[in-house]
Amino acid sequence: MAVIAIGDIQGCWKSLKKLLKKTGFKESKDTLLIVGDLVNRGPESLSVVRSIMDMGDAAITVLGNHDLHFLAVASGAETFKPKDTFRDILDSPQLEDIVHWYRQRPLLHVQNRIALTHAGIWPGWSTKKALRRAREVEKVLQGEDWIEFLRHMYGNRPDLWSGKLSGWNRLRFITNAFTRMRYVDHELRLNLSIKGRADANTHLLPWFKAPCKPRRERIVFGHWSALGLYNDMSVIGLDTGCIWGNSLTAVRLDTSPVRFYSVDCRR
């Protein structure tokens, strides 16, 4: 049984089909892990979501920032933006089912020493604590207050974790850490404004280069197209900028060494 992880798809359905064919993925026996951001910016968000939903338990996807934004717009908690491209889902008769399905997705999935998340795991959390923090948001998203949560989700503060955080501030930090994080400073404060390369004088570190709690799991993440494909013994970054005309990338995790596959996304 193959275990294949795939980077940010963002509505690029044709590229997804080509990549799955290239990896040899079989729904009947293999497992597909997706780092989130199924939708938005690309032309066929509805087709991507339908395909993943149809795979049932063969596909496991975590929530990305674009997925949460879709939920906010679909629920009326946020307005549709000029750059949003998931109108096909909003106009679909399947909208209610898709929203319900999305609300059940996790922020962090851990199996066989692989930790799957969209942006990463905040360095100050062990994997065990990160799972507990993720479940806090997931519980609210699946509960009666999910729309109110989405209304309070946006924002860059607080930027430093404390166990004393409560309410929307606590949930916002957790959400940002799992879905928007790229850089932290030496105090492990999130810097959510820089997306490319940080100036050396800013004293920022990629979150996976910061001192962190010991963990046995290898983190597989996406979100950071400017970083591109990244692979070391502790993390694998899979966002290779398909939506920007670069490539869509997958990795087979059950082989040693792991094997990478990609398809060209130039239009």
N, C-alpha and C positions, 0 to 999 in steps of 0.2 A: 504494500500500500504506500503510495507516494504522498508526501506532505509538501504542498507547494504554497508559498506565500507570494502575494502579488502587490505591487505598489499602487499609488493613487490612480484611479481610473477616470474619475471626474467626467462621466458621460461619454467617454470614448469607446463606444460599444464595438465598433469594427476592429479596433486595435485589441480589445479584450478577446474577441473571438480568435483572432490570429495568434495571440500569445498562448491561449489555452491549447490550441491545436499544436503549437510548436512544443509545448511542454509534455504533450501526450496525456493531459489530465482526463481521467475517467470518473464521472460522477458515481458510478456504481461501486468503486473501491477506493478512490483517493479522497484526500481532504484538501480543501482550498482555504487558505487563510488570507484575509484581505485587510489591509492596514487602514481602511476607512476612506472617506471622501469618494464614495461611489458616484456622486452627482455634482452637477454645477460646473460651469465654464465650457464644458463640451457639448456637442450637439444632440446626444441621445441618452439623456439621463434615465428616461422611463425604460428604455430597452435594457440598460445595464441593471437597474433595480429588479425588473421582471426576471431577468436571467438568473440573478443571484438568489432571488426568492424561490425560483423554480428548482434550484439545486437542493433545497431543504437542508438537512443536517450535513450534507457534503461540503457546504460553504459556511465559514464562520467569519463574520466581519465585525470590526469594532467601529465605534462612532468617531468620525472626524469633524472638524469645524464646519465644513460645508454641509455635512449631513445634519448637524444640529441647526444650522441656519435654515436649511430646507424645512425642518420641523417647525421652527419659529414662524416662518412665512406661512406654511400650511395651516398653522393653528391660529393665525391672526395676531400673534405676539410681535411680529416684525413685518415690515412692508417689503414687497418685492422690489429688488434693486435693478437698475439698468443693466448691470453685468450678469445678473442671474439668468440661468438658461434651463431651469427645470419647470418651465411653463407646461411642458408636455405631461409632467406628473400632476400638476395642479389641475389640469383639465381632464385628467383620466378618470373614468368611472371606478378605477381601482384605488383612488386616492385614500379613502378611509382605511383600506386594508394595508396599504403601504405605510401610512402613518403609524398604524398599530404595530406593524412589523418592526419599523425603525425604533419605536419606543422600547422594544424588548432587547435591543442590541446592547452589548456591554461597552464600557470604556477600556477595559483591560481583560484580556483572555490569556490564561496560562495553562500550558499543557506540555508534558514531556520536555521540561527545561527550556521551553520557548515562551517568552512573554510578548504577546502581540498587542500593540497599542498604536494610536495614530501619530502622536508627536514624540512620545517618550515617557519615561518615569522620572519624576522629580528626584534628584540625587539624594535628598535627605530621607527618602522613604525606602525601607526594605521592600521586597516584593510582597511579603505578607501584609505589611501596612498599606502598600499601594492598592492591593486588592480590596482592603477594607474601605479606603477612601473612595475608590471607584464605585463600590456598592452603595455608598451614601448617595451619590448622584443618580445612579441607576434606579434606586428605590423611589426617589422623588419623580424621576422621569416616567416611571411606570404607575405612579399614583395619581391622586385627584388634583394635586397642585402642579402638574407638569407644565401647564401653560404659564402659570405665574413664574415658575422657575425660568422658563425661556425668556420671559420679559426682563428678568434680572440677570441673565447670563452674560450680556455684553459688558465689556470694560476690562481695563488692565490692572485694576486694584481690587484687592490687596496683591502685592507682588512677592510677599514672603510668607511662608507657611508658619502657622502657630496652631498648636492643639487647642488654643483658646478661641480661635476664630469660630464664629457661629453664623447661622442664618444664611442669607444669600451671599455674604462675603466668603464664607467657608466653601460653599458650593461653587462659587465663581472661580476661586483659586484652584480647586481640584479640577474643574473643567478645563481651565486654561493650561494647567500642567499636562494633562493628557492629550489635548487637542490643538494647542497653539504654541507650545514651548519650543524654543530653539536655543537661546542663550541664557546663561545665568551668570551672575557676578560671583565674587569670592565669598559672599555671604549667602549664596544660593538664591538671591532674588531673581525673579523672572524679568528678563528684558524682552518685551513683546513687540518692540518697534523696529528692530533690525532683522531683516529677512535674508540678506546676502552675507557678505563677509564683514565681520566686525573689525573696525579700526583697532590696531594693536594698543592704542592709547586708551581704549575704553575699558580695559581690564575685564573683558567678558570672555567666557569659555563656552564652547558648545556643551550642552547639558551632559553629554556622555563623557566629556573630558574632566568634569568637575569631580572632586572627591565624593564618593558615594558609599552608601551602605553595601556591605558584602551581599552578593546574590549569586545563585548558581545558574539562573536562567540567562539565556541570550535574548536580548531585546530586539524585536523586529518592528520597525517603524517606517513611517513615510513622512508626509507633510513638508519636507524641506527640499524643494526642487533645486534650489541654488547649491545645495550640498551635493546632490546627485547620488550615484551609487556609492555606498560606503560599507565597508566590511572589515571588521576586526574580530577578535576572539569574543568580545562581549556584546557587540551590537551589529545589526545589519540595517542600513538605510536604503529604502527601495523607491523613493520618489525621484524618478529620472525625467520628470517634466514632459510627460506625454502631451499634456494640454498645451504646452508651449512649442510643440513641433519637434520634440526630441525623441524619447523612446518610452515604452512601457516595459517594465522589468519584473521578472519573477525569479524566485530562488527555490530550488528543491532542497528541503531541509533534512531529509532522512538519509542523505548520502554523506559520505566523508571522503574528500571535502564536499561542501555544498556545491551545487551546480547552478549557474545563472543562465537565464534566457531573456532575450529582449526582442522587441519588434520596433521598427522605425515608425514614428508617428507623424512624419512630415506630410502635410496635406497637399 
